Amino acid sequence: MRRTGTLDAFVLPLAGLVAFLALWEAVPRAGLVNAAFLPPPSEIPAAFLREWRSGQWTIAIGNSLGHYVAGLLTGVGLGVALGIMTGMVRAAERATSWIVRVLRPVPGLAWVPFAIIWFGVSPSAALFIIAIGVFWIVFFATHGAIRAVDRDLVEVAEAFGFRSGPERLVKVLLPAATPGILVGVRTAIGQAWMAVVAAEIFGVAGLGQRMMQASTLLATDIVVVYMLTMAALYGLLDSAFMALQGWWLRWKA
């Protein structure tokens, strides 16, 4: 049983990764695809070293992390606040229902022209685009989590004297809704990286801009370097968030 568990948990995923890399390497080497369009993975380490030694890699990461964190915190903060408000107050939900129906289907990229008009080509514009991409995910997760709280819990809290809105929120609703809210926040952590590229391709310095610069020169190996960089950063942030979530929800264990 232990051998089977080790095989499933480590050997098979590693074998799958090796097979994928071997296929990727073979396709351009065999001339099935021009290597300028799809660089083999064996060329990526050298491209990374060039980019790192030039200082472009660290600068791009610093810029994008600044946009990412600011946009993520803004979107999460607004999403949680408005989600709680509409989840607790029926009148607020009704008052915003048509606004939500009109604005929710609008993709983040559609806001780029307004971001440039309102903020110019600046970090503030990138923050705006990222916050928009994050907001709706967290808003709906929070709203749904608040509305899903067992009404019996609220009635018990009222019986014990917690009758005001702030008291019910702090003592009952937030503790019960936190797991659902955190699911939305975790999804937003990944969505925010997608929004970073959309926010930076129009000229704001960062990973997205550097990818666009490399693509115009057909430096696809550099593009792959930054794609893998974003994947690695997401993996680190997601792992850190999962550890934080486990600590935060340790009372459920």
N, C-alpha and C positions, 0 to 999 in steps of 0.2 A: 504493500500500500504506500509506504514512504517513497519507494522508487517511482511509482506511478505519479505520486504528487509532485516529486521533483521534476519528472519529465514534463508534466503538464505546465508547471509553473515557470520553468526556466529553459529547458532544452528545446521544446517545440517553438516558443516565441523567438528564441535565438536563431533556430534553424529557418524560421520564416523570414526573419530580418536578413540573414545571410543570403537566402535565395532571392529576395527582392533586390538586394544590392548587386548580386551577381547578374541578374537579368538586366538591371539598369546599366551596369558596366558593359554588358555584351551588346546591347542595342546600338549605341553609337560606335563602338569598336567595329562592329560588323558592317557599318555603313547603312544600317536601316534608317537611321535618323542622323542628320548632320550634327556633328559634335558642337557646332556653334549654337545650335538650338537646344540641345540636350547634352550638357557636359557630363562625362562619366564621373562617378563618385570619387575615383582615384585622384581627380584633379582638384577636388574641393579643399583638401587640407592646404595645398600650396596657395590657393586663392585666399583662404582665410588668413594665412600668415602674411601675405602681402597687404591685405586690408588692415590687419592688426598693427603691423609695423608702421603703416602710414598714419596711424592714429584715427583714421576715419571710423573704424569699427566702434571704438570706445566713445567717440563723440556722438555717433548716431544712437548708440544705446542710451547714453545720458539724456539726449534730447527727447527720445521717444518715451523713456520711462517717466520723464517729467510730465509730458502730455498725458500719458497713460494714467498715472496715479491721480493727477488732478481731475481728469475727465471721469475716471471711475468713481472717485469719492463724491464728486458733484452729482453724477447720475444716480448713484446708490442712495445718497442722502435725500435727494428730491423724491426718488421712487419710493423709499421707505416712508417718508413723511406723508406724501399724498396717498399712498396705498393704505396707511393706517387711517387717515382722515376719511377716505371714502369707504373703507371697510367698517368703521365704527358708526358713521353718521349717514343714515339713509338719504337725507336731503342732499348731502354733498355728493353722493354717488349719482343721484338723479340729475343734479345740476351739471355734472361733468360728463354724463353718459354720451351725449352727442358730440361733445368736443373730443372725447376719446375715440369715438367711431370715425371721426373725420381725420384726426391726426395719426392714429396708430398705423394705418396702412402705408403711410408715407415713408419710403426707405431713407436711411441715413444719408445716402449719396445725394438725394434730392435737396438736402439742406445745405450742400456745399456752396451753391451760388450765394445764398443768404449769408452764410458764414463769412465769405470773402467780402460781401458788401458791408456787413455790419462790423466786422473785426479786421478786415484786411488779411493779407497773407501773414499771419502771426500765430504764436502759440495759443492765443485766446480762441482763434478760429478752430484750431485742432481740438482744444478742450471742449468746445461747443459740440462738434461733430461726435466726439467720443461719448460725451454725456448723453446726447440724444439716443445713441445706439444702446446705451446701458439702461437708460431711464425706464423704458417700457417693460423690459424684462423684469426689473426689480419691482416696478409698480404693480404689475399683475400678480407676481408671486406674493407680494406683501398683502395686497387686497384679498387674494384668495385665501391666504393663510389666516388672516384676521376673521374673515367671514366663516371659515371652517371650524373655528373654535367652538367646542361644545357649549351650547347655551346653558346647560345645567351647571357648568362651572361658573358662568357669570351669575346665575341665580344664587348659587351657594356663596359667592363672594359678596353679593348684596345682602344676604342673610347675616353675614358676619360684619356688616357695616361698611363695606367698600362700595359705596353707592355713586360717588362722583366719577366722571369720565377718566381723569388722570389716575385715580386709584385703581379702577378696573383695568386700565391699560397696563400699569406697572405690575400689578399683582396677579393678573389673570391672563389678559390677552397676549401680551408680549412673550411671557414664558411659554405659553402654549403654541404661539405662532412662530417662534424663533426657528425651529427646524425647517419649516416651509420657506421662511424668508431667506435663510442661509442657502437653500437650494437655488433660489433665484440669484443670489449674490455670486454663487459659484459659477452659474451659467454666464453671468455678466462679466466675470473675469476673463473668460474666453472670448466673448463677444467684443469686449473692449479692444483686444488685439486686432480683430478684424477691422474695427473702426479706426485704429491707429493708421493703417495703410491708407484707408479712404481719406483720412484727415490730412495726411502728409503728401499725397501724390500731387497736390496742386501747389507745392513749393515750400511747405513748412519743413524745416530741417528735422531729420530723423531717419529711422529705418526705411519708411516708405519712400521718402525722397531719394535716398541712396539707391534703393532698388530701381526706381524709375530712371535715375541717371545711368546706372549700369545697363539697364535694358536698352536704352537708346544707343549704347555703344556695342550692343550684342555681347556684353560681358556677362553671359548667363551663369558662369561659375560664381560671380560675385552675387548675382541675384539669389542663387541657391544658398550661398553663405548666409545671407540675411533671412531667407526663409527658415533655415535651420536655427538661426539665432532666435527668431521669434518663437519657434516651437520650443526651444530650450527654456527661454524665459517664461513662457506660459507653463511649462511643466514645473519649473521651480516655484512659481507663484501659486499654482494650483495645489502642489504638495504642501506648501506652507499654510495655505488656507485650510486644507483638510486637517492639518495638525491643530490649527487654531480652533476649527470647528469641533474637533474631538474633545479638546480641552474645555471649550465653552459649554458643550452638551454633556459633560461628564456626569452630571446629575441624573441623566437618563439611564446610565449603565446599571 
